[in-house]
Amino acid sequence: MNDRLECLRDELRALLGAEHVIDSDEALAGLSKDFFWYSPVLSRQLDGKRADLAVRPGSIDELRAVVRFCFRAGVPIVSRGAGTGNYGQCVPLYGGVVVDMARLDRIHSVAGGVVRAEAGARLGTIEGVARAAGWELRCLPSTWVKSTIGGFLCGGSGGIGSITWGGINAGDNVKSVTVMTCEEEPRLLRMEERDSLRALHTYGTTGFMVEVEMRLAPKADYEQLILSSPDWDRLLDWSDRAARNDAWHKRLVTQFEWPIPSYFKPLAKHLRSGEHASFLLVARSLADEVIASSAAAGLACVYRQPLPDPPRPPFITDYTWNHTTLWALKSDPTVTYLQSGFGPNFREQFAELHRRFPGEIMFHLEWMAGGIKFTPGGMDGTGGHIVIIGIPLVFFRSEERLQEIIRVCGEIGVGIANPHTYRLEEGGRHPNIADKRALKAEVDPAGLLNPGKMKSYPHNRFELAPPSAGAQG
Ligand SMILES: Cc1cc2nc3c(=O)[nH]c(=O)nc-3n(C[C@H](O)[C@H](O)[C@H](O)COP(=O)(O)OP(=O)(O)OC[C@H]3O[C@@H](n4cnc5c(N)ncnc54)[C@H](O)[C@@H]3O)c2cc1C
């Protein structure tokens, strides 16, 4: 650690107390990682990247002082929620200071169908508080128990509930966000309604999100269902109809191609060997009707379990969205994944991918409303219809082969949000990237916030530094 960092560490200790300034190698290694190891490409690029210090401010005033000190020292600053992101989003590329938002977790209010919370509040806690008041989150990632509302808005996209409400970008889901700028005298900047979209999914490059207001949905009681069939198309036809049936209130429609269900070890006694499976969260009052409809279509209901309120495991959502990939990796470390969006001709697209890459791709489909529109070039957040997105599993052969699959997807109109890059713009389409870049210029004039992640931001003073820990001199 150089003199400047030692001096910064002393200032931060005096400010926060030594227990909230972390400098041990082991703890820093953990606080510098997320789930980028899902990707063999990112593992190669990011393994070993490490912050020089991590801090846990306990109030907005403490955060302001931390930012001021770091700004003066000219070191990179990376915000961290629960560190459950998938693309190395919170991995510091050039050392510096990780700001763990865990202690900024107050839930100020749940009122009038809106939650107002500090960015470090966990989604699981918010869901519990909201449900006690008659509400529920409109959409939440499958990591909802652990991940933070700020991390979801800065790094995530959608998940459970998105079948009805779309993702974070959709409609009026986000009422406001407040970010702290990274300047000599940090300011708070509040953005409301659609104006707040420029601060979403920017990997912490456009300010520290300190407070969020998200709209809620009236709460419902849910039944967790798993349907099974040896016939992929039969299950697909029914799941697609169910997803598009507005009269059925639901929070999840997911379909897995065999052998993906074989990876879900805790569910082994329910799942049928060799059969594809669909996982659903439907309003409890509709469960009998849904099961009768699926039986009439020749599907077997192999699991039925009410979701308790307040929520208590087991949750079938623990197998959906990007949890699926985690279960697969536990069984077979040679598996990796893609994030794709299929068109209205999804049946032909599935067949074509199987034909071009036999035995290499296994389909995991999620149905989603609004929020994300797919184009061959990627995704954007302005859709308004039900789409099928996929998080297909791929047996990893080489980086070239992965690129080949991505290229063919583009060729046949399957949109790809590439999960094998840590650069914002390469991971998905950002139709409002100019707004995001302008916001970054306004809030981060010295380019200290998570440098290297917003590729199209022209100013990265750390680029020439050695690409590893403690790089800034
Ligand atoms: C098993 C698994 C399943 C997942 N399923 C989903 C899913 O269903 N849907 C989905 O969208 N994502 C999913 N993810 C990704 C991730 O879990 C979510 O996006 C989650 O909401 C991230 O929250 P976090 O608190 O862990 O954020 P982190 O990983 O800590 O941070 C994410 C990004 O946001 C930035 N950030 C965090 N807090 C702030 C802040 N206060 N201000 C500014 N920047 C900040 C970080 O710098 C980083 O760039 C999954 C990941 C895993 C490992």
The ligand as a MOL file (V3000), in Angstrom:
LIG
                    3D

  0  0  0     0  0            999 V3000
M  V30 BEGIN CTAB
M  V30 COUNTS 53 58 0 0 0
M  V30 BEGIN ATOM
M  V30 1 C -27.9260 -17.0350 -8.5220 0
M  V30 2 C -28.1620 -15.6880 -9.1450 0
M  V30 3 C -29.4270 -15.3590 -9.6270 0
M  V30 4 C -29.6790 -14.0920 -10.1780 0
M  V30 5 N -30.9310 -13.7880 -10.6560 0
M  V30 6 C -31.1770 -12.5530 -11.1300 0
M  V30 7 C -32.4850 -12.1950 -11.5800 0
M  V30 8 O -33.4320 -12.9640 -11.4750 0
M  V30 9 N -32.6620 -10.9500 -12.0870 0
M  V30 10 C -31.6600 -10.0300 -12.1320 0
M  V30 11 O -31.8970 -8.9150 -12.5850 0
M  V30 12 N -30.4360 -10.3350 -11.6870 0
M  V30 13 C -30.1680 -11.5600 -11.1890 0
M  V30 14 N -28.9290 -11.8590 -10.7120 0
M  V30 15 C -27.9320 -10.7950 -10.6140 0
M  V30 16 C -27.9840 -10.0770 -9.2160 0
M  V30 17 O -28.2380 -11.0030 -8.2010 0
M  V30 18 C -29.0720 -9.0330 -9.1420 0
M  V30 19 O -28.9910 -8.1110 -10.1840 0
M  V30 20 C -29.0520 -8.3040 -7.7680 0
M  V30 21 O -30.1830 -7.5130 -7.6760 0
M  V30 22 C -27.8180 -7.4750 -7.5500 0
M  V30 23 O -27.9090 -6.9080 -6.2660 0
M  V30 24 P -26.6470 -6.8000 -5.3160 0
M  V30 25 O -27.0730 -6.0510 -4.1080 0
M  V30 26 O -26.0310 -8.1090 -5.0840 0
M  V30 27 O -25.7160 -5.8830 -6.2280 0
M  V30 28 P -24.1360 -5.9590 -6.4690 0
M  V30 29 O -23.7820 -7.2140 -7.1680 0
M  V30 30 O -23.4240 -5.6710 -5.2050 0
M  V30 31 O -23.9470 -4.7210 -7.4410 0
M  V30 32 C -24.4280 -4.7300 -8.7530 0
M  V30 33 C -23.9170 -3.4770 -9.4700 0
M  V30 34 O -24.5560 -2.3360 -8.9080 0
M  V30 35 C -23.5900 -1.4410 -8.3530 0
M  V30 36 N -24.1680 -0.9510 -7.0980 0
M  V30 37 C -24.5990 -1.6640 -6.0390 0
M  V30 38 N -25.1430 -0.8490 -5.1180 0
M  V30 39 C -25.0290 0.4080 -5.6220 0
M  V30 40 C -25.4000 1.6950 -5.1340 0
M  V30 41 N -26.0330 1.8620 -3.9640 0
M  V30 42 N -25.1180 2.7730 -5.9060 0
M  V30 43 C -24.5030 2.6420 -7.1080 0
M  V30 44 N -24.1330 1.4420 -7.6050 0
M  V30 45 C -24.4110 0.3470 -6.8780 0
M  V30 46 C -22.3230 -2.2410 -8.1470 0
M  V30 47 O -21.1710 -1.4280 -8.2770 0
M  V30 48 C -22.4230 -3.2160 -9.3060 0
M  V30 49 O -21.9270 -2.6080 -10.4690 0
M  V30 50 C -28.6410 -13.1400 -10.2230 0
M  V30 51 C -27.3710 -13.4790 -9.7500 0
M  V30 52 C -27.1300 -14.7350 -9.2200 0
M  V30 53 C -25.7610 -15.0540 -8.6970 0
M  V30 END ATOM
M  V30 BEGIN BOND
M  V30 1 1 1 2
M  V30 2 1 2 3
M  V30 3 2 2 52
M  V30 4 2 3 4
M  V30 5 1 4 5
M  V30 6 1 4 50
M  V30 7 2 5 6
M  V30 8 1 6 7
M  V30 9 1 6 13
M  V30 10 2 7 8
M  V30 11 1 7 9
M  V30 12 1 9 10
M  V30 13 2 10 11
M  V30 14 1 10 12
M  V30 15 2 12 13
M  V30 16 1 13 14
M  V30 17 1 14 15
M  V30 18 1 14 50
M  V30 19 1 15 16
M  V30 20 1 16 17
M  V30 21 1 16 18
M  V30 22 1 18 19
M  V30 23 1 18 20
M  V30 24 1 20 21
M  V30 25 1 20 22
M  V30 26 1 22 23
M  V30 27 1 23 24
M  V30 28 2 24 25
M  V30 29 1 24 26
M  V30 30 1 24 27
M  V30 31 1 27 28
M  V30 32 2 28 29
M  V30 33 1 28 30
M  V30 34 1 28 31
M  V30 35 1 31 32
M  V30 36 1 32 33
M  V30 37 1 33 34
M  V30 38 1 33 48
M  V30 39 1 34 35
M  V30 40 1 35 36
M  V30 41 1 35 46
M  V30 42 1 36 37
M  V30 43 1 36 45
M  V30 44 2 37 38
M  V30 45 1 38 39
M  V30 46 1 39 40
M  V30 47 2 39 45
M  V30 48 1 40 41
M  V30 49 2 40 42
M  V30 50 1 42 43
M  V30 51 2 43 44
M  V30 52 1 44 45
M  V30 53 1 46 47
M  V30 54 1 46 48
M  V30 55 1 48 49
M  V30 56 2 50 51
M  V30 57 1 51 52
M  V30 58 1 52 53
M  V30 END BOND
M  V30 END CTAB
M  END
